[in-house]
Amino acid sequence: MKIRGFEWDDGNVLHIQLGHGIKPEEAEEVFAAMPLFRKTKKGHYAAMGPTFEGRFLTVVFELKGNGIARIITGWDMEYAEKKYWRKNRGG
């Protein structure tokens, strides 16, 4: 999956920052180093991976046209998610 850019507005920025303590830049960093992608039950996608500072995040997003990702939510990976990411990241 190729992500070419991100769609942000006040709503998703506030949600991810205030609700989950994730800066938009951190969410975007997850996509920089070959994240592990999964399809969610609601038809969105999840990207799993580390930030540049080594924080491990799961970021849920909607894939829009032309490879634009609209971030919906995110969280710090739990132990089981980190284990899954390490096993399946392909690296």
PyMOL commands that set and color helices and strands:
alter all, ss='L'
color gray80, all
select helices_A, chain A and resi 10-20+24-29+65-67+79-88
alter helices_A, ss='H'
color red, helices_A
select strands_A, chain A and resi 5-7+36-39+45-50+56-63+68-76
alter strands_A, ss='S'
color yellow, strands_A
deselect
rebuild
show_as cartoon
